[in-house]
Amino acid sequence: MSTEPAAAEDPGAAAAEEAESPGAEEAAPDAEATTDTGESKDEGESTELSEAEAEIAAQRELRERIEQRKASKQGPIEAGTKLSGTAADLLAAVRAVESGEKPVASAFQEPEPARRPAPARASEPVRPQQPAADRAPAQETVEAVRAVLAEGGAPPALAEPTAAALGDGADGQLRADPWQLLRVTGVRPEQADGFARALLGAQCGPEDERRGRAITVWLLEQAAVAGHTALDVATLNAALGQRAVPDPDAAVQGALAEGDALVFQDALEGTEVPGPRTDVEAARGEADGEDGADGEDAEPERPVRILIGLERYALAEESLADGLARLINSLPKETDDTAEPEGPDWEAAATQASGSAAELIRAVAGHGLVLHSGGEEARAEPAALVSAAAALGLRVCAAAHSADGRRRLARATGADDTAVTVAGLLAGDEGPGRDAEGALALDLLVVLDAPQLDVETAAMLVESLPDGARLVLSGDPGVLWSAGPGRVFADLLSARCCPQVVSRTPDPGPVGELTSGIGIGELNQVEAPGKEVVLVPVRDPAEAIHRTVQLVADSVPRAIGVPAEHTQVITPGHGGAAGTRALNAALKERLNPGPGRFGGFDPDDRVAHVPAPGRTTLGRVVRADAEGLHLECEGGSVVVPKERVEREVRHGWALTAHQATGRRWPAVVVVLPGDAAQALSRPWVYTAFSRAERHLSVVQGVEQALPRAVAERLWKDRTTRLQTLLRPQVPATTA
């Protein structure tokens, strides 16, 4: 690793922004990208939807289906109404005999089994109609909410998002329960408390049960931002106590009673149910004064943990577990070598590959779900699987996290039509479309960048696969987890419920050698004769900004031959003296100066568009007019209305590591100012450094905090239920 001298600048420092949630973790530096953006309603008249809006609509449809299925399991059940197949036929036969409609002999005769024809490939795929864009709340509703906000001293700018969050009658809901303001993205408990005091006066107090319920829900939402799908009840109670809720238990019970949250009792992992006591043990217990009234009929208690979660994520995680179990159990786990071969000749395809690619093809041959892990070069192995499956005549598709990942995947497979993005596939804009039953017209789906799947997106993918389809999840287990709640890929790796293929293909070059060491906790010095890796020490954030601009604008283009537009800056957070805001301001001034007449933007500015929480697309500004800010984002045109520009669009010369995940650039400059030392972890460093293809510059101001983070700071765990939900449905395997 070569070292470049740094010029001195006046010192200047500021504290980095911190995420405040009951389970804040490595996603915290990017919390602003997901929390202060919010889901906005489309106020234009255009009937075309953006990719993000279509995905949000698809998520809404999935949640409605899950809720309907859950509702069908509740309430009284009429005898026989839940039966199907042979059981339902027998019940119908019994009723027919009892009513005299059929004689006994004919009623119980089994009909000839019907042969199910092989599905024919549709000539034209069925694509879902694009749902209409969400309408903005009615103007009279917004005005009524604005009047209530004015009485409580809240900013009038909250009127529209409040009306959108609470729906019809939002003004009445606010008057009845002022803490409902916490349902609006960006509002904090202290702000809602002030609003409630202004509206309720002497009736307002910390013991108000409405306040306890609202803060409970708010804390669960903040936990979801940090990646949790549920919270341990003790953790939630402690967080409520920190928010001056006098009776946390009552607040949680109130949220449960109102249906705002759900409670789960999950068996603790690694524990066994106590066996029945022997006669000697029972007699000894009675002699010691134990109550033996239950006798031998008493069931032993299994140790459990009590979790509280929002219904939205609980239903998605349950749906995901059910769908994965369906895929895993839909194909035989072992193939019989003596049987006559049926269907595709997977073994012939495997013999044409080598190494981990052949191993992956053989695993997919007999299993409905397969996990594949490896670095950037290992992406060639799922690409080989896609090519082999297509050659066998299967309907196959490969999905990546970003448009850049899709382009790299298309190059690896040599077939543009099989490479899509996950969002485009779910929205119906890319891929094979859906069959008459609404399932994706696929026999095999390969998903790259699998660590970026949150529970809702993963549930939508799995729910969309037809019975008998195969799913391969491939990714680098060392990168940061998803921006949304859950840790799907990590949970499945830990559950060992399906074959796992670990690639033996290392990433090449000095950057690959450096990141491979980071992956196992070692920050090594690497030989970089072509200045592939450069360390730039700095003393303070001001110097870090100066050297970063110098690297992007001068040093990297001159010494490496990579122009500024192909160099990406990555830093731990948005705030701080050298966060994305400060770096973007300095880079814009040098690379594309202008007056910023439209919300601080000018044509040719590099931007990051965040249309929904956790979703970032990169592009540039084309122009601005009365319609809004016109962007070109990853090959598509986007128009952001003027009133949404401040919430959805940022300058994009500097990004956080979460925003950069799934993408790579010829050159990357990673900025580590001194005030960001606490934000560093091994996954963050691994993710940021591995975004570079040819050249990596590290502007280093954290000194020994960097090697300590690589060696000691692993993932901060997320509370999820996927493994617990899968365990009774899928037997563990040592594959």
Secondary structure as the mmCIF struct_conf table of DSSP 4:
data_model
#
loop_
_struct_conf.conf_type_id
_struct_conf.id
_struct_conf.beg_label_comp_id
_struct_conf.beg_label_asym_id
_struct_conf.beg_label_seq_id
_struct_conf.end_label_comp_id
_struct_conf.end_label_asym_id
_struct_conf.end_label_seq_id
STRN STRN1 SER A 2 THR A 3
HELX_LH_PP_P HELX_LH_PP_P1 ALA A 15 GLU A 17
BEND BEND1 SER A 21 SER A 21
TURN_TY1_P TURN_TY1_P1 PRO A 22 GLY A 23
TURN_TY1_P TURN_TY1_P2 GLU A 26 ALA A 27
HELX_RH_3T_P HELX_RH_3T_P1 ALA A 28 ASP A 30
HELX_RH_AL_P HELX_RH_AL_P1 ALA A 31 THR A 35
BEND BEND2 ASP A 36 THR A 37
BEND BEND3 GLY A 44 GLY A 44
HELX_RH_AL_P HELX_RH_AL_P2 GLU A 51 SER A 72
TURN_TY1_P TURN_TY1_P3 LYS A 73 LYS A 73
BEND BEND4 GLN A 74 GLY A 75
TURN_TY1_P TURN_TY1_P4 ALA A 79 LYS A 82
HELX_RH_AL_P HELX_RH_AL_P3 GLY A 85 SER A 99
TURN_TY1_P TURN_TY1_P5 GLY A 100 GLY A 100
BEND BEND5 GLU A 101 LYS A 102
HELX_RH_AL_P HELX_RH_AL_P4 VAL A 104 ALA A 107
TURN_TY1_P TURN_TY1_P6 PHE A 108 PHE A 108
HELX_LH_PP_P HELX_LH_PP_P2 GLN A 109 ALA A 122
BEND BEND6 SER A 123 GLU A 124
STRN STRN2 VAL A 126 VAL A 126
HELX_LH_PP_P HELX_LH_PP_P3 PRO A 128 ALA A 138
HELX_RH_AL_P HELX_RH_AL_P5 GLN A 139 GLY A 152
TURN_TY1_P TURN_TY1_P7 GLY A 153 GLY A 153
HELX_RH_3T_P HELX_RH_3T_P2 PRO A 156 LEU A 158
HELX_RH_AL_P HELX_RH_AL_P6 ALA A 159 LEU A 166
TURN_TY1_P TURN_TY1_P8 ASP A 168 GLY A 169
HELX_RH_AL_P HELX_RH_AL_P7 ALA A 170 ALA A 176
HELX_RH_3T_P HELX_RH_3T_P3 PRO A 178 ARG A 183
BEND BEND7 VAL A 184 VAL A 184
TURN_TY1_P TURN_TY1_P9 THR A 185 GLY A 186
HELX_RH_AL_P HELX_RH_AL_P8 PRO A 189 LEU A 200
HELX_RH_3T_P HELX_RH_3T_P4 GLY A 201 GLN A 203
TURN_TY1_P TURN_TY1_P10 PRO A 206 GLU A 207
HELX_RH_AL_P HELX_RH_AL_P9 GLU A 209 VAL A 225
TURN_TY1_P TURN_TY1_P11 ALA A 226 GLY A 227
BEND BEND8 THR A 229 ALA A 230
STRN STRN3 LEU A 231 ASP A 232
HELX_RH_AL_P HELX_RH_AL_P10 VAL A 233 GLN A 242
TURN_TY1_P TURN_TY1_P12 ARG A 243 ALA A 244
BEND BEND9 PRO A 246 PRO A 246
HELX_RH_AL_P HELX_RH_AL_P11 PRO A 248 ALA A 257
TURN_TY1_P TURN_TY1_P13 GLU A 258 GLY A 259
BEND BEND10 ASP A 260 ALA A 261
STRN STRN4 LEU A 262 ALA A 267
HELX_LH_PP_P HELX_LH_PP_P4 LEU A 268 LEU A 268
TURN_TY1_P TURN_TY1_P14 GLU A 269 GLY A 270
HELX_LH_PP_P HELX_LH_PP_P5 VAL A 273 THR A 278
HELX_RH_AL_P HELX_RH_AL_P12 ASP A 279 ALA A 287
TURN_TY1_P TURN_TY1_P15 ASP A 288 GLY A 289
TURN_TY1_P TURN_TY1_P16 ALA A 293 ASP A 294
HELX_RH_3T_P HELX_RH_3T_P5 GLY A 295 ASP A 297
HELX_LH_PP_P HELX_LH_PP_P6 ALA A 298 PRO A 303
STRN STRN5 VAL A 304 GLY A 309
HELX_RH_AL_P HELX_RH_AL_P13 GLU A 311 ASN A 329
TURN_TY1_P TURN_TY1_P17 SER A 330 SER A 330
BEND BEND11 LEU A 331 LEU A 331
BEND BEND12 LYS A 333 GLU A 334
TURN_TY1_P TURN_TY1_P18 ASP A 337 THR A 338
BEND BEND13 ALA A 339 ALA A 339
HELX_LH_PP_P HELX_LH_PP_P7 GLU A 340 PRO A 341
BEND BEND14 GLY A 343 PRO A 344
HELX_RH_AL_P HELX_RH_AL_P14 TRP A 346 THR A 351
TURN_TY1_P TURN_TY1_P19 GLN A 352 GLN A 352
BEND BEND15 ALA A 353 ALA A 353
HELX_RH_AL_P HELX_RH_AL_P15 GLY A 355 ALA A 365
TURN_TY1_P TURN_TY1_P20 GLY A 366 GLY A 366
BEND BEND16 GLY A 368 GLY A 368
STRN STRN6 LEU A 369 SER A 373
BEND BEND17 GLU A 376 GLU A 376
HELX_RH_3T_P HELX_RH_3T_P6 GLU A 377 ARG A 379
HELX_RH_AL_P HELX_RH_AL_P16 ALA A 380 ALA A 391
TURN_TY1_P TURN_TY1_P21 LEU A 392 GLY A 393
STRN STRN7 VAL A 396 ALA A 400
BEND BEND18 HIS A 401 SER A 402
HELX_RH_AL_P HELX_RH_AL_P17 ALA A 403 THR A 413
TURN_TY1_P TURN_TY1_P22 GLY A 414 GLY A 414
HELX_RH_3T_P HELX_RH_3T_P7 ASP A 416 THR A 418
STRN STRN8 ALA A 419 THR A 421
HELX_RH_AL_P HELX_RH_AL_P18 VAL A 422 ALA A 427
TURN_TY1_P TURN_TY1_P23 GLY A 428 GLY A 428
BEND BEND19 ASP A 429 PRO A 432
STRN STRN9 ARG A 434 ARG A 434
TURN_TY1_P TURN_TY1_P24 ALA A 436 GLU A 437
BEND BEND20 GLY A 438 ALA A 439
STRN STRN10 LEU A 440 LEU A 440
BEND BEND21 ALA A 441 ALA A 441
BEND BEND22 ASP A 443 ASP A 443
STRN STRN11 LEU A 444 VAL A 447
BEND BEND23 LEU A 448 ASP A 449
HELX_RH_3T_P HELX_RH_3T_P8 ALA A 450 GLN A 452
HELX_RH_AL_P HELX_RH_AL_P19 VAL A 455 SER A 464
BEND BEND24 LEU A 465 LEU A 465
HELX_LH_PP_P HELX_LH_PP_P8 PRO A 466 PRO A 466
TURN_TY1_P TURN_TY1_P25 ASP A 467 GLY A 468
STRN STRN12 ARG A 470 GLY A 475
TURN_TY1_P TURN_TY1_P26 PRO A 477 GLY A 478
BEND BEND25 VAL A 479 VAL A 479
BEND BEND26 ALA A 483 PRO A 485
HELX_RH_AL_P HELX_RH_AL_P20 VAL A 488 ALA A 495
TURN_TY1_P TURN_TY1_P27 ARG A 496 ARG A 496
BEND BEND27 CYS A 498 CYS A 498
STRN STRN13 GLN A 500 VAL A 502
HELX_LH_PP_P HELX_LH_PP_P9 PRO A 506 PRO A 508
HELX_RH_AL_P HELX_RH_AL_P21 GLY A 509 GLY A 519
TURN_TY1_P TURN_TY1_P28 ILE A 520 GLY A 521
TURN_TY1_P TURN_TY1_P29 PRO A 529 GLY A 530
BEND BEND28 GLU A 532 GLU A 532
STRN STRN14 VAL A 533 PRO A 537
BEND BEND29 ARG A 539 ASP A 540
HELX_RH_AL_P HELX_RH_AL_P22 PRO A 541 GLN A 550
HELX_RH_PI_P HELX_RH_PI_P1 LEU A 551 SER A 555
HELX_RH_AL_P HELX_RH_AL_P23 VAL A 556 ALA A 559
TURN_TY1_P TURN_TY1_P30 ILE A 560 ILE A 560
HELX_RH_3T_P HELX_RH_3T_P9 ALA A 564 HIS A 566
STRN STRN15 THR A 567 ILE A 570
BEND BEND30 PRO A 572 PRO A 572
BEND BEND31 HIS A 574 GLY A 576
TURN_TY1_P TURN_TY1_P31 ALA A 577 ALA A 578
BEND BEND32 GLY A 579 GLY A 579
HELX_RH_AL_P HELX_RH_AL_P24 THR A 580 LEU A 591
BEND BEND33 ASN A 592 ASN A 592
TURN_TY1_P TURN_TY1_P32 ARG A 597 ARG A 597
STRN STRN16 PHE A 598 PHE A 598
TURN_TY1_P TURN_TY1_P33 GLY A 599 GLY A 600
STRN STRN17 PHE A 601 PHE A 601
TURN_TY1_P TURN_TY1_P34 PRO A 603 ASP A 604
STRN STRN18 ARG A 606 ALA A 612
TURN_TY1_P TURN_TY1_P35 PRO A 613 GLY A 614
STRN STRN19 ARG A 615 ASP A 625
TURN_TY1_P TURN_TY1_P36 ALA A 626 GLU A 627
STRN STRN20 GLY A 628 CYS A 633
TURN_TY1_P TURN_TY1_P37 GLU A 634 GLY A 635
STRN STRN21 GLY A 636 VAL A 640
HELX_RH_AL_P HELX_RH_AL_P25 LYS A 642 GLU A 648
STRN STRN22 VAL A 649 HIS A 651
BEND BEND34 TRP A 653 TRP A 653
STRN STRN23 ALA A 654 LEU A 655
HELX_RH_AL_P HELX_RH_AL_P26 ALA A 657 ALA A 660
TURN_TY1_P TURN_TY1_P38 THR A 661 GLY A 662
STRN STRN24 TRP A 665 LEU A 672
HELX_RH_3T_P HELX_RH_3T_P10 GLY A 674 ALA A 679
HELX_RH_AL_P HELX_RH_AL_P27 ARG A 682 PHE A 689
TURN_TY1_P TURN_TY1_P39 SER A 690 ARG A 691
STRN STRN25 ALA A 692 GLN A 700
BEND BEND35 VAL A 702 VAL A 702
TURN_TY1_P TURN_TY1_P40 GLU A 703 GLN A 704
HELX_RH_AL_P HELX_RH_AL_P28 ALA A 705 GLU A 712
HELX_LH_PP_P HELX_LH_PP_P10 TRP A 715 ASP A 717
HELX_RH_AL_P HELX_RH_AL_P29 LEU A 722 LEU A 726
TURN_TY1_P TURN_TY1_P41 ARG A 727 GLN A 729
BEND BEND36 VAL A 730 VAL A 730
#
